[in-house]
Amino acid sequence: MAAPPQRWPLAPRELDEPHPSRLREDHPERAEILARHAEALREGSPGYLDPSSGLFVLSAGFLAKRGFCCTRGCRHCPYVT
């Protein structure tokens, strides 16, 4: 049986603060995205629906519990520095 992957260290920022390369300060829907993400974090939900595309976006809380970065460019990746 394979050993579980080692947990990665989290980036030095709060889970509700996305890295600027993943959500720009001037993004037209930034406020709505951050509000939906904050709600997902409060509720312990794995994510939320993106306001423009309707796609499901994983929350930083869910990604942090997973323990490692998948390198797919997640908007709320808690590992990217």
C-alpha positions in Angstrom: 0.0 0.0 0.0 1.4 3.4 -1.0 2.1 6.0 1.7 -0.2 9.0 1.7 1.3 12.1 0.1 3.1 14.5 2.4 1.1 17.7 3.2 2.4 20.9 1.6 2.9 24.1 3.6 0.2 26.7 3.1 1.2 30.1 1.6 1.7 32.9 4.1 -1.8 34.5 3.6 -5.3 34.0 4.9 -7.5 31.4 3.1 -9.9 34.2 2.0 -7.2 36.1 0.2 -6.4 34.7 -3.3 -3.0 35.1 -4.9 -3.0 38.1 -7.2 -2.0 35.9 -10.2 -5.2 33.9 -9.7 -7.7 36.7 -9.1 -6.5 40.2 -10.2 -7.4 43.3 -8.0 -9.1 44.8 -11.1 -11.2 41.8 -12.0 -14.7 43.1 -12.8 -16.4 40.5 -10.7 -13.9 40.3 -7.9 -16.3 41.5 -5.1 -18.9 38.9 -6.1 -16.3 36.1 -6.4 -14.9 37.0 -3.0 -18.3 37.1 -1.4 -19.2 33.7 -2.8 -15.9 32.3 -1.7 -16.3 33.7 1.8 -19.8 32.1 2.0 -18.3 28.7 0.9 -15.6 29.0 3.6 -18.2 29.9 6.3 -20.4 27.0 5.4 -17.6 24.5 4.9 -18.7 24.0 1.4 -16.2 22.6 -1.1 -16.8 25.6 -3.4 -19.2 27.9 -5.2 -20.5 28.7 -8.7 -18.6 31.3 -10.6 -20.8 34.3 -11.3 -19.9 34.6 -14.9 -19.2 31.1 -16.2 -21.4 29.1 -13.9 -18.5 26.6 -13.3 -17.9 25.2 -9.9 -14.8 26.7 -8.2 -13.1 24.9 -5.3 -12.6 26.9 -2.1 -9.3 27.5 -0.4 -10.6 25.6 2.6 -11.3 22.5 0.5 -8.0 22.7 -1.2 -6.1 23.2 2.1 -7.8 20.1 3.5 -6.7 18.1 0.5 -3.1 18.9 1.5 -1.3 19.5 -1.7 -1.3 21.6 -4.9 -2.6 19.8 -8.0 -0.8 22.4 -10.3 -4.0 23.0 -12.3 -4.2 26.8 -11.6 -7.0 26.8 -9.0 -8.3 30.3 -8.3 -8.1 29.9 -4.6 -5.1 27.7 -4.3 -3.8 28.1 -0.7 -0.3 26.8 -1.7 0.8 29.2 -4.5 3.2 31.9 -3.3 
